[in-house]
């Protein structure tokens, strides 16, 4: 390793950049935050007298918005609605985001990171915000079941490929919202 006049020449990087340029693949969370949170308890205080168990409906969506060359905002939207026979117990709408840095990664792999891996990393924190919001509305904390974002991404990718194959077109790499 230290051959040429004690100069380190082998750093296990087959393609070193000029002047030590950072050309290695990298992806990670820069920061995460609550972008928007809405908590509604429309039937209070009567709801606390209801005896029937509410039905919980959880919906989520993932979006990615580029914020620069190497930074993308990944948004995990979660809507929770609890209803009973007498009406709506509570509504929670959360937009939980993370700024994701991606550098030197092929577009196909970057897309998978933004729509599968980043939401998987953000989800436990969003889950805690939901649980706290439900508790703060006067109800037992709601622990949203874990979500297999990688599995869902693979399913949507496969469905997109089947749809495009059925249309007789070539299958380009995925793009846009998952």
Helices and strands as residue ranges (DSSP letters): G 18-20, E 26-40, G 46-49, E 55-66, E 71-84, E 87-103, H 107-112, I 113-117, H 118-136, H 149-166
